[in-house]
Amino acid sequence: MVHINRSMMKFELAKRWVTECLNHHPLYQTDLVHPLPSRLMEIHENSVRLVLTAEWTHQPPYATLSHCWGDISSKLISGGNLSKTFQDAIKTVQHFDISYLWIDSICIIQDSVEDWTIESSKMAPVYRGAVLNISAAGARNGTEGLFLTPSTFVTKFQITTSRRGFSKTWTISNPPESISDTPLAKRAWALQERLLSPRSIHFTRTGLAWECKTGTANAISPELAERKFAATNWQELVNIYTKAQLTHASDKLVAISGIARVPQDRDMGGYLAGLWRKGMETQVPWRCTGFQSPGVYRAPSWSWAAVKGEVRDMRWNRRGLGYFAVVDHLRSGVMRKGVDGFGEVVDGVLTLVCGGLLLGRFCTVEEGSAGMERRLRVMSTERKVLRECYGYDYALSSHIDDEVDVALLPLFSYKTDISGRVGVDIGEGEDGSFCTCIRGLILRGTNAEAGEFKRVGSFWIVSLKSHQDIFLDALDRYGAETARKVCREVMQEVMHPTERFVVTVR
């Protein structure tokens, strides 16, 4: 077993992984060339210097470093006073005979907003173009370095047991640390660094781990195994990303922009502040857990990037069995802070066309032994309670006072079974095993102009048909009347003989 400690490191296994990947993995037998980073650290035997690459005509191999900054000031990286993690990274690239290294906090001018804006938009080619990513996965900050010794370590050994003439040998060793459970995985920037890098060596507290597009391995199980990553699509990536932490709230869109700009497997339309233009109506009813205000403007209210907290249940264009849209996506757009279409934004608008809205109000009621419980009620235009909507975004809506009017905008419906699996065609049996889910937005007027709203949450109705009829009947009876009172613009179209109302969400 390869054992990592603070004084020595055996790289033979790691070299084998790198060589195998470079020479034999088909995903990397390609002539793709990515632009060089603007600056690189040039590594010599006894010195390190920062070099500019703008006039280079050659493309030398370089490595990147993923690391936790921790509470260590960026000033400690200057004047030759490199952190232990940086020193260990330099030793590592020297062992692999790589002469250049890219470290974000050194190769980007930290005190220059202009340089940070330009260079942070290049994260995708920087990490995709590296021959190797060195991941300081186990270190909580720059003082701990790469070569960590676990607090409790079991040396790999074997024991043999015998019973009734049969013997069996057992191998006892320290279990490898999951990459997803390391301190580095809690850093939001690290997600795109991990996904963009063609190959990574992770330095954890229990040993080395290898990861490339073809497979994974570790010191205990050194043979390549199929790579299994929790996220297979954009909405799952957003869920993982929003669980991690950002030092600067304004980095919310920037720190995932590298993944967003990589060509997707399918046409998702233009990118708008963390969402995709195609199938927009299916993405905006995301919900948030553990909501906190980020304190600064990051995105329009319809984008998950506007909030701080784990975001889940964001479907992308899931137009499966029984899908039916009740709104049309008229137009949408964002105002960028700079030239980067995947970076920070300062404003955004989403315009939908609907056949009606319903009035809603939150209320707090006493629910027996459960104590006080908050509920969302569907109201008539006369403010008569029609029914209670039990499924809504509690975290986001918690800051809305009771008895304050909100608008409920149904977006689409789809078929699901009772367990919540989407698009399962299991039929409508006598046991009532399937139902239709209605998804929508909870909106609050901005008071700027009629028909303009902020998204304050989402709602869903997952119930048997008889229960859902109350909501749909209310929409038929009061939807158009409610919309006339709050919307300024009305559309009359040949294909829609009834009135259609324009709803603008900022």
SEVEX-792106 format. One record per residue: x, z negated, y of N, C-alpha, C, O, CB in turn; residue in one letter. Coordinates in steps of 0.1 Angstrom, whole numbers, plus 5000, padded with zeros to 4 digits. Glycine has a CB too. Example, Ala and Ser with C-alpha at 12.3 -4.5 7.8 and 13.67 -1.06 7.14 Angstrom:
BEGIN
513249224943512349224955513249224967514249154967511349104955a;512849294978513749294989512949215000513449205011514149434994s;
//
This chain:
BEGIN
500850004988500050005000500950005012501949945013499049885000m;500450075023501150075035500749955043499549935046500950205044v;501649865046501349735053501849745068503049775070501949615046h;500949725077501349735091501749595096500949495094500249795100i;502849575103503149455110503849485123503949595127504049355101n;504249375130504749405144506149455144506649495155504649275151r;506849445134508249485134508649615127509649665130509049365128s;507849655118508149775110506949855106505849805106509049745098m;507149975103506050065099506450175090507450235093505250125112m;505850195079506150305070505150415073503950405072506050255055k;505750535077504950645082504850755071504250855073505550705094f;505350735059505350835049503950885046503751005045506150795037e;503050795044501750825040501050905052500351005050500850705036l;501250855064500650915075501151065077500451155080500950835088a;502451075075503051215075502451305065502251425068504551205074k;502151255053501551335043500151375047499851495045501451255030r;499451285053498051325058498151435068497451535068497351205064w;499051425078499251525089499651655083499051765086500251475099v;500651655074501151785068500051855060499851975061502351755059t;499351775052498251835044497151895053496652005050497551725036e;496851835064495751885073496252015080495552105080495351775083c;497452005085497952125092498152245084497952355088499352085099l;498552225071498852335062497752385053497752505049500052305054n;496752295050495852335040494352315044493552365036496152245028h;494052255054492652235058492152365065492652395076492452115066h;491152425059490652555065490152545079490152645086489652615056p;489552435082488952415096490052435107489652445118488252285097l;491352425103492352425113493252545112494252555119493152305113y;492952635103493652765102493052855112492452955109493652815088q;493352835125492752915136493852935147494752865148491552835142t;493553045154494453075165493953025179494453075189494753225165d;492952945179492452895191493552815199494252735194491252795189l;493652845212494552785221493852725232493052785239495652885226v;494052595234493352525245494352505257495552485254492852385240h;493852505269494752485281495552345279494952245275494052485294p;496752345284497552225284497052125294496452165304499052255286l;497151995292496851895302497751925314498851985313497051755297p;497251885326498051905338499351835338500351885344497251865350s;499451715332500651635331500851595317499851565309500651525341r;502051575313502351515300503551425301504351435310502651635289l;503651325292504851245291505851315282505551335271504451095286m;507051335287508051405279508951285273509551205280508951495288e;508951285260509651175253511051215249511251315241508751135240i;512051135253513351155249513851025241513050935241514351185261h;514951035235515350925227515450795235515050685230516750955221e;515950795247516150675255515450675268515650595277517550645257n;514550775270513850785283512450855281512250935272514750855293s;511650835291510350895292510050945306510350865315509150805287v;509651065308509351105322508051185322507651255312510551195327r;507351185333506151255335506451395340507151415350505151185345l;505851495334506151635337504851715340503851685335506951705326v;504951805349503851895353503952025344505052075341503851935368l;502752075340502752185330502252315336502152415329501952145318t;501952315349501252425355502052555354501452665352501052395370a;503352555354504152675354504752705340505552795338505252665364e;504352625330504852645317504252775311503052805312504552525308w;505152845304504652965297504652945282504153035274505653085300t;505052825277505052795263503952685261503452625270506452745258h;503552665248502552565245503052475234502752485222501252645239q;503852375239504452275229503352185223502352155230505552195235p;503552135211502552045205502651905213503751865217502852025190p;501551845214501551715220500551625213499651665206501151725236y;500651495215499751395209498951325221499451325232500551285201a;497851265217497051195227496951045222497251015210495651255229t;496550955231496350815227494950775231494550795243497450725234l;494250705222493050645225493250495224493850445214491850685214s;492850425235493250275235492250205244491450265252494650265241h;492150075242491349985251492249945263493349895261490849865243c;491749955274492449905286492449755287493449695291491849965299w;491349695283491249555284491249505299490749585307492349485277g;491749395301491749335315493149365322493349315333491449185315d;493949435315495349465321495249565332494649665330496249515310i;495849525343495749615355496549745352497549745345496349545367s;496049855357496749985355498149985362498950075359495850095361s;498349895371499649885378500749855368501949885371499649785389k;500449795357501449745348502049865340503049845333500949645338l;501549985341502050095334503150175342503750265337500950195330i;503350135355504250205363505650135363505750025358503650215377s;506550205369507850145371508650105358509450015358507750025379g;508250175347508950155334508450035327508950005316510450135337g;507449965333506849845326505749885317504549855320506449745337n;505949965307504950015298504349905289505049815285505450125290l;503049905287502449815278502949825264503549935260500849825279s;502749725256503149735242502449845234503149915226502849595235k;501249875237500549985230501150115234501350195225499049985234t;501550135246502150255251503550275244503950375240502250265266f;504350165244505650165237505550205223506250285217506350035239q;504550145216504350175202503950315200504250385190503350075195d;503050375209502650515208503850605209503950705203501550545219a;504750575218505950655220506850655207507350755203506850595232i;506950535201507750525188507050615178507750675170507850375184k;505750615178505050685168505250835169505450905159503550655168t;505050895181505251035183506751075180506951185176504851075197v;507650985183509051015180509251035165509951115160509950905185q;508550945157508650955143508051085137508551135127507950835136h;507051135144506451265140507151385146506651495145504951265143f;508251355153509051465160508151545170508251665171509551565149d;507251475177506451525188507051485201507351365203504951485186i;507351575210508051545222507151515234507751475244508951665225s;505851535233505051515244503851425240503251435229504551655250y;503451345250502351255248501451245260501951245271502851105244l;500151245258499151235269498451095268497851065258498151355269w;498551025279497850895280497050895293497650925304498850765280i;495750875292494950885304495350815316495450865327493550845300d;495750685314496050605326497450635332497750585342496050455322s;498250715325499450765331499450905336499950935346500650745320i;498750995328498751135332497651175342497551285346498551215319c;496751075345495751095356496150995367496350875364494351075351i;496151035379496450955391495250855393494150905397496751035403i;495450735390494350635390493750605403492550575405494750515383q;494550615414494150585427493550705435493250695447495250525435d;493550815428493050935435491650975429491551015417494051055433s;490650965437489251015432489251165429488651205419488250975443v;489951235437490051385435490651415422490151495414490751455447e;491851355419492551385407491751335395491651405385493951315407d;491151225396490351175385489151265382488851295370489751025388w;488451315392487351405390487751535383487051575374486651435404t;488851585387489351715381489851685367489351765358490551775390i;490651585365491251575352490251515341490351545330492451475353e;489251435346488351375336487351485331486751475320487451265343s;487251595339486451705334487151795323486551885317486051795346s;488451765321489251845311489451765298490251805290490551875317k;488651665296488851585284488651665271489451645261487951465284m;487751755271487451835259488751915254489151895243486351925261a;489251995263490452075259491751985257492552015248490852175269p;491851865264492951775262492951725248494051735241492951665272v;491851675243491851615230491751715219492351695208490651515229y;491051825221490851925211492152005209492452055198489752025215r;492952005220494252085219495452005213496452055211494652135232g;495251875212496351785207496551805192495651835184496051635209a;497851805188498151815173497751685166497451685154499651845171v;497751575173497451445167496951345178497451345189498651385160l;495951265174495451165183495851025176495651005165493951165185n;496550945184496950815180495850715185495650695197498350775185i;495250645176494150565179494550415177494750365166492850595170s;494650345189494950205188493650125185493150045194495550155202a;493050145174491650105171491549955170490549895174491250165157a;492549885165492449745163492849655175492649535176493349705152g;493549715185494049645197492949625207492249715211495249715203a;492749505212491749475223492249505237491449525246491349325222r;493549525238494149555251495549605249496049615238494049445261n;496249645260497549705259498649605254499749655251497949755271g;498349475254499449385250499549365235500649315230499149245256t;498649415227498649395213499349505205499849475194497249385208e;499449625210500149725204499449785192498249765190501449675199g;500149875185499649945173499749875160498849865152500250085172l;500949805159501349755145500849615144501549515146502849765144f;499549595140498949465140499049405126499049475116497449485144l;499149275126499049195114497749115114497449045123500349105113t;496949135103495749065103495948915101496948875096494849115091p;495048835106495148685105495148645091495848545088494048615113s;494448705082494448675068494648805061493948905063493148605063t;495748815053496048935046496348915032497148825028497349005053f;495648995023495848985009496749105005496449215006494548985001v;497949075000498849174995498249234983497549174974500249114991t;498349364981497749434970498449394957499649404956497949594972k;497649344947498249314935497149334924495949364927498649164935f;497549324911496649354900496649224891497649154889497149474892q;495449204885495249104875494649164863493849264864494448984880i;494949114851494349174839493549054832494048944830495449224829t;492349094828491548994821491249044807491149164805490148964828t;491148954797490848994783489648914778489548794781492148974774s;488848984770487748924764487348994751487149114751486548914773r;487348924740486948984727487749104723487249204718485449014727r;489049094726489949204722489949324732490749414731489449264709g;489149314743489149424753489849364766489549254770487749474756f;490649444772491249404785490949494796490649614794492849394783s;490949444808490649524820491549484831491749364834489149524824k;492049584839492949554850492149564863491549674865494149644850t;492249464872491649474885492649474896493649414895490649344886w;492449564906493249574917492649494929491549524933493549724921t;493349394934492949314945493649354958494849354958493049164942i;492949374968493549414981492649384993491449354991493949564981s;493249385005492449365017491549485019491949595019493349345029n;490249465021489349575024489649645037489949575047487849535024p;489649775038489949845050488949815061487749805058490049995048p;489349805073488449785084487749915088488350015089489249725097e;486449905089485650025093486050065108486149985116484149995092s;486350195110486750245123485650215133485850185145487050395122i;484350225128483250205137483050055142482350025151481950255131s;483749965135483649825138484849765146484949645148483449745125d;485749855150486949815156486749785171485749835177488149915155t;487649715178487449695193487449825200486649835210488649615198p;488149925196488150055203486750125202486350195212489250145197l;486050105191484750175189483750115199482750175201484250155175a;484050005205483149945215483350005229482549965238483249795215k;484350085230484650145243483950285243484250365234486150165245r;483050315253482250435253483150555253482750655247481350435265a;484250555261485050675261485650715248485950835245486250645271w;485850615239486450645226485650735217486250795208486750515219a;484350735219483450815210483850965211484151035201482050805214l;483951015223484351155225485751185221486151295216484051205239q;486651085224488051105220488151115205488951195200488850985225e;487351035198487351045183486751175178487351235168486550925177r;485651225184485051345179485751465183485651565175483651345184l;486351465194487051595199488351615192488851725191487251585214l;489051505188490351515183490351585169489551545161491051385181s;491151685166491151755153491651665142491151675131492051875154p;492551565145492951475135493451345142494051345153494151535127r;493151235136493451105142494051005132493651005120492251035149s;495050935136495550815128495150695135495450665147497150825127i;494350615128493750485134494650375129494850355117492250465130h;495150295139495850175136494950055137494550015148497050155146f;494450005125493549895125494249765121495449765119492349925115t;493549655120494149525117494349515102494949415097493249415121r;493849605094494049605079494949715074495149725062492749605072t;495449805083496249915079495950045086495150045095496149935064g;496550145081496250285086495050345081494650315070497450375083l;494350425089493250505085493450645090493950665101491850445089a;492950745083493150885087491750945088490750915081493950965076w;491651035098490351095100490651235106491351255116489451015110e;490051335099490051475105488751535102487851475096491251555098c;488551665106487251725104486951745089485751755085487151855111k;487951745081487751775066487451645059486651645050488951835060t;488051535062487851415055488451295061489051295072488351435041g;488351185054488951055058489750995047489551025035487850955063t;490650905050491450825040491950705047491850685059492650915035a;492450615039493150495044494150445034494350505024492050375046n;494950345038496050305030495650255016496450265007496850195037a;494450205014494050155001493550264993493750274981492950045003i;492850364999492350484992492950604999492250665008490750494992s;494150634996494950745004494450885002494850975009496350735001p;493750904991493251044988492051074997491250994999492951064973e;492051205002491051245011489651235005489451284994491351385016l;488751175013487351165009486451235019486951255031486851025007a;485251275016484451345025484151265037483851145036483051385018e;484251325049483951255061482451225063481651315062484551325073r;482151095065480751065068480650995081481150875083480150975056k;480051055091479850995104478450975107477551065103480551085115f;478050865113476650825115475850935123474650945121476550695122a;476551005132475851095141476051245136477151285134476351085155a;474851315135474951455131474251545142474351665140474251475118t;473751485152473051565163473251485176473751375176471651595159n;472751555186472951495200472251365202472851275207472451595210w;471051345197470351225199470951105192470950995197468851235195q;471551125180472251025173473550985181473950875181472551065159e;474251085186475451065194475050975206475850885210476051195199l;473951005213473550925225473350785220473650695228472350995231v;472650765209472350625204473650545202473750435207471550635191n;474650605196475950545193476650515207477250415209476850625184i;476650615215477350615228476850495237477550425243477250745235y;475450485237474850385246474950245241474650155249473450425248t;475450225229475750095224477050045229477349925229475650095209k;477950135233479350105237479350065252478350075259480250215234a;480550015256480649955269481450045278482350115274481249815269q;481050045291481850115302482350015312481549935316480950225308l;483550035316484049945327483449985340483049905348485549955328t;483350115343482750165355481450235352481350335345483750265362h;480350185358478950235355478850385359478150455352477950155363a;479650425369479550565373480050665363479850785364480250585386s;480750615352481350705342480350745331480750815322482550635336d;479050705332478150725322478050865317478050885304476750675326k;477950965325477851105321479251165319479351245310477151185332l;480251115327481551175325482151145312482851225306482451115336v;481951025307482550975294482051045282482551015271482450825293a;480951115283480451195272480451345274479951425266478951145268i;480951385286480851525290481751615281481451725280481351535305s;482851555276483651635267482951685255483151795250484851555263g;482051595249481251635237480251735242479951835234480651515231i;479551715253478451795258478951945260478152035258477851745270a;480151955265480652095269481152175257481352295258481652085279r;481352105245481752185233480552265228479452225228482152085222v;480852395225479752485221478952425209479552375200480352615216p;477652425211476752365201476452465190476652585191475452315207q;475952405179475552485167474252575170474052675163475352405155d;473452535180472252605183472152605198472752535205471052535176r;471252705202471052715217470152605222468952605218470452855220d;470752515230469952405235469652425250469152335256470652275233m;469952545256469652565270470652495278471652445274468252525273g;470452495291471352425301471352275299470452215294470952455315g;472452215303472652075302472252005316472752045326474152045299y;471451905315470851835326471051685325470151625319469451885329l;472051635330472251485331471951415318471251315317471351425341a;472551475307472451405294471451465285471351425273472251265296g;470551555290469551615282469751765282470551815290468151575287l;468951835274469051975273467752045277466651995274469452025258w;467852155284466652215290465652265279464452245281467152335298r;466152315268465252355258464752235251465452145246466052455248k;463352235249462752115243462851995252462751885246463352095230g;462852005265463051895274461851795272462151675272463051935288m;460651845270459551745269459651655256459051545256458251825268e;460451695246460551615234461651515236461751415228460851705222t;462551525246463651435248463351325258463951215256464851515253q;462551345268462351255278461651125274461851025281461651315290v;460851115263460250985260461150895251460650835242458951015253p;462450895254463350805248462950665251462250645261464850835252w;463450565244463250425247464550355247465550385241462250365238r;464550245255465750165257465550025252464549965254466150165272c;466549965246466549825242467549745250468649805253466849805227t;467249625254468249545261468449605275469649605280469449525254g;467449655282467649715295468249625305467849515307466349775300f;469249685313469749625325469949735335470249845331471149545322q;469749695347470049795358471549825359472249725360469449745371s;471949945360473349975361473949945375475149935376473650125358p;473049915385473549875398473849995407473949975419474749795396g;474050115401474350235409473550345404473150345393475950265409v;473350445413472550565408473450645399474650675403472150655420y;472950685387473750755378473050885374473650985370474050675365r;471750885374470951005369469450985374469050875377471051015354a;468751095373467251075376466650995365467150975354466651215376p;465450935369464850835360464450885346464350815337463650775366s;464351025345463951075332465151095323464951125311463251215334w;466351065327467551075319467850935314467750845321468651135327s;468350935301468750805295470050755303470250635302469150825280w;470750845310471950795317471550705329472450645335472750915321a;470350705332469950625344469850475341469850395350468550665349a;469850435328469750295324470950245317471750325312468450275316v;471050115316472150045309471449975297470649895299472949945318k;471850015285471249965273471250065262471450185265469849915276g;471050025250470950115239469750205240468650155241470950035225e;469950335238468850435239468650495225469550525218469250545249v;467450495221467050545208465750635209465150635219466850435198r;465450695197464250765196464150885205463050915210463050675198d;465250945208465251065217465351185208466451225202466451065227m;464251255206464251375197464651495205464451505217462851395191r;465351585197465651715204464851825198465051865186467151745202w;463851875206463151995202462551985187462652075180463952115203n;462151865184461651845170460251895168459251825168461751695166r;460152025168458852095167458552115152458452235148458852225175r;458352015145458052025131456652025127455852085135458751905123g;456351975116454951985111453951915121454151795125454851915097l;452951985124451851925133452251905147451551845155451551795127g;453451965152453851945166452852025175452452135173455252005168y;452451955186451552015196451851965209451751845212450051985192f;452252055219452652005232451352005241450552105240453752105238a;451251905249450151895258450551915273449751905282449351765257v;451851945275452451975288453252095287453752135276453251855294v;453552155298454452265299455652225308455452165319453752395305d;456852265304458052235312458152345322458552455319459252225303h;457752315335457752425345459152455350459652565351456852375357l;459852345354461252365359461952235359461352125359461252435373r;463252235360464052115361465452145366465852265365464152045347s;466152055372467452075377468051945382467351845384467352175388g;469351955385470051835390470951885401471351995402470851765379v;471251795410472251815421473551745417473551625415471751765435m;474651825415475851765410476651705421476551735433476751875403r;477451605417478351535427479551625430480051625442478851405422k;479951705420481151795422480751925416479651965415482451735416g;481851995412481652125406481352125391480952225385482852215409v;481652015385481451995370480051985366479351895370482251875365d;479552085358478152085354477851975344476651965341477852215349g;478851905339478651805328478951665334478951565326479451835316f;479251655346479751535352478651455360477451465356480851555361g;479051385370478151295378477151385385477451495389478951215387e;475951325387474951385395474451295406474551165404473751435386v;473851345416473351265427471851275429471251195436474051295440v;471251365422469751385423469351475411470151545405469351435437d;468051465408467551545397466051545398465351455403468051505384g;465451655393463951665393463551735380464151825375463451745405v;462451685375461751745363460351765367459651675371461851645350l;459851895365458551925369457751975357458152075350458552035380t;456651905354455851935342454451975347454051935358455751815333l;453752045339452352085342451452025331451752055319452152245343v;450451955334449551895324448151915327447751955338449851745324c;447251885318445851895319445251765324444051765329445151935307g;445951655324445451525329446351415327447351415319444151505322g;446051305334446851175333445751065331444651085334447651155346l;446250955326445450835325446050725333447250715334445250795310l;445150645338445550525345445950415335445250395325444450475355l;447050335338447450225329447850105338448150115349448550275321g;447749985331448149865338448749775327448249765316446949795345r;449749695332450349595323449549465326449149435337451849575325f;449449385315448849255317449549155307450149195297447349255314c;449549035311450048925302448948845297448148785305451148845310t;448848835284447748755278448348655268449448665263446748855270v;447548545265447948445256447548485242446348525240447348305259e;448448495233448148535219448448425209449348435201449148665216e;447548325210447648215200448948145199449548115209447248265187g;449448135187450748065184451848145189452948095191450848035170s;451648285191452748365195453048345210454048395215452348515193a;452248275217452448255231452048365240451048435236453948225234g;452648385251452248485261452848625256453948635252452748455275m;451948725257452348855252451948965263450948955269451748895239e;452849055265452649155275452049285268452549325258453949195283r;451049345275450349455269450149565280450149535292449049415263r;450049685275449749805283448349845280447949875269450749915281l;447549845290446149885289445850025295446350055305445249775295r;445050095288444550225292443250205300442350145295444350335281v;443150255312442050225321441250355324441750465324442450155334m;439950335327439150445333439450455348440150375353437650425330s;438950555354439150575369438450455376438850425388438550705374t;437450395370436850275376437650145372437150035375435350265372e;438750165366439650055361438949965351439149845350440049965373r;438150025343437549955331438549975319439050085317436150015327k;438849865312439749875301439149955290438049925285440149725296v;439850055285439350145274439950105261439350105251439650285278l;441250075261441950035249443349985253443850005264442050155239r;444049925243445349875246446349965238446150005227445549725241e;447449995245448450085239449649985234450349935243449050195249c;449749965221450649865216452049915215453049845215450249825202y;452250045215453650105214454050155228453650255233453650215204g;454950075234455550125247456950065248457349975241454650085259y;457650115258459050075260459149935267459049935280459850175268d;459149825260459149695265460249665275460049615286459149585254y;461449705271462649675279462549735293462749675303463949715272a;462249865294462249935306461049895315461249875327462150085304l;459949865309458749835316458649685321457649655327457549875308s;459549605316459549465319459549435334459149325338460649395312s;460149525342460249495356459049535364459049525377461449555362h;457949585358456749635364455749515364455449455354456149755357i;455349475376454449365377453049395371452649505370454249325392d;452449285366451049295361450149345372450349325384450549165356d;449049415368448049465377448549575387447949605397447449355385e;449749635384450249745392449849875384450149885372451749735394v;449249965391448850095385450050175381451050195388447950175395d;450050225369450950325364450150445358449050435355451950265353v;450850555357450250675352450750705338451950695335450450795361a;449850735328450250765315450150915313449050975314449350685304l;451250975310451351125308451651155294452851145290452351185318l;450651195286450951245272451751375272451551465280449551265264p;452751375263453651495263453351585251453251705252455051445263l;453351525239453151605227452751505216452751385217454551675223f;452351565205451951495193452651555181452951675181450451485191s;452851485170453451535158452951455146452451345148454951535159y;453051505134452551445122453751355117454851385117452151545112k;453351235113454251135107453551055096452351055096454851045118t;454350995087453650905078453750765083454450735093454350915064d;453150675076453050535081454450475083454650385092452250455071i;455450515075456750455076457550505088458550455092457550485064s;456950615095457650665107458450785105459050845114458450555113g;458450835093459250965090458451075096457251085095459450985075r;459251165103458651275110458451395102459351435094459451305123v;457351465104457151595098457051595083457451695077458251685102g;456551495077456351485062454951535058454051465062456651345057v;454951645052453651705048453151635035453351695024453751855046d;452551515036452151445024450551445023450051385014452651305025i;449951515032448451525031447751405036448351295038448051555017g;446451415037445651305042444851255030443751285027444651345053e;445551155023444951105011443950995014443750965026445951045002g;443250945004442250845006442850715012442150635018441550814993e;444150695010444750575015445150585029445750495035446050535006d;444850695036445150715050446650715052447050655062444450615058g;447450775044448850765044449550845055450750825057449450795031s;448850935062449551005072448750995085447550965085449651155069f;449451005096448750995109449551085119450551135116448750845114c;448951095131449551175141450051075152449350985156448551275147t;451251105157451851025167451751095181452151215182453350985164c;451251025191451251085204452351015212452450895212449851065211i;453251095219454351045227454051075241453551185244455751095222r;454450995251454251025265455150935274455850845269452851005268g;455050955287455750885297454850785305453750815307456450985306l;455450675308454850585318455550605331456750595333455050435313i;454650645341455150685354454650595365453550535364454750835357l;455450585376454950515388455250595400456350655401455650375389r;454250605409454450685421455550645430455850525431453150685429g;456250735436457350705445456850675459457650625467458350825445t;455650705462455150695476455750785485455450785497455350545481n;456550875481457150985489456151095492455951135503458451035483a;455451135481454451235483453551235470454051185460455051375485e;452351295471451451295460452051375449452651475451450151345464a;451851325437452351395425453851375421454351435412452151535427g;454551285429455951255426456051115420455451025426456851265439e;456751105409456850985402458250945398459151035398455950995389f;458450825394459650775387459250735372458150685370460350655394k;460050765363459850725349460150585348461250535351460650815339r;459250505343459450355341459350315327459450195323458550275350v;459150415318459150385304458450495296458150595301458350255302g;458250465283457550565274456550485266456650365264458550645266s;455550565261454650505252454350595240454750715240453250475259f;453850535229453550605217452350545211452150425211454750615208w;451550625205450350585197450550635183450350755180449050625204i;450850545174450950585160449850505153449950385150452350545154v;448850565149447650505143446850605135447050725136446850425153s;445850555128445050645121444150715131443950675142444150565110l;443550825126442850915135441650845143441450865154442251025127k;440950755136439850685142440250605154439550605164439150605132s;441450545154441950465165442450555176442250525188443050375161h;442950675173443550765183442450835191442650875202444450865176q;441250845185440150915191439850845205439350915214438950925182d;439950715206439650645218440550695229440050725240439850495216i;441850715226442750755237442450905241442450935252444250745232f;442250985230441951135233440651145240440551235249441951205220l;439651065237438351075244438551035258437951095267437350985237d;439350935261439650885275440350995282440051025294440450765275a;441251065276441951175283440951285286441051345297443051235274l;440051325277439051425280438151385291437751465300438251455267d;437751255292436751215302437351185315436751215326436051085296r;438551125315439151075328440451145332440951125343439350935327y;441051225323442351275326442451365338443251345347442851355314g;441551465339441551555351441251475364441851505374440551665349a;440251385363439851315375440951225380441251215392438651225372e;441651165371442851075375443951165381444551125391443351005363t;444151275375445251365380444951415394445851435402445451485370a;443651445397443251495410443651395421443951435432441851535410r;443451275417443751165427445151145430445551105441443051035422k;446051175421447451135423448351255424449551245428447951055411v;447851375421448751495421448351585433447151595437448551585408c;449351645439449151725451448951865448448051935454450351715461r;449651915438449552065435448752085422448952015412450952115433e;447852185423446952215412447252365409447252445418445452185415v;447352405396447652535392446352595385445752525377448852545383m;446052715389444952785382445552915376446052995382443752835392q;445452915362446053025355445053095346444153025341447252975347e;445253225344444353295335444353235321443253225315444753445335v;445453205316445553155302445053015301444752965290447053155297m;444852945312444352805312443152805321443252785334445452705316h;441952825316440752825325440452695332439852695343439552865317p;440952585327440752455333441952435343442952495343440652345323t;441752335351442752295361444052245354443952175344442252195371e;445152275360446452225355447152155367447152215378447352335349r;447752045364448251955375449751955374450351935363447651815375f;450451955386451851955386452351815388451951745398452452045398v;453251765379453751635380455251645381455951705373453451555366v;455851585392457251585395457851455392457351345397457451635410t;458851445384459551325380460951325386461751425383459551295365v;461351225393462651215399463451105393464651075396462651205414r;
//
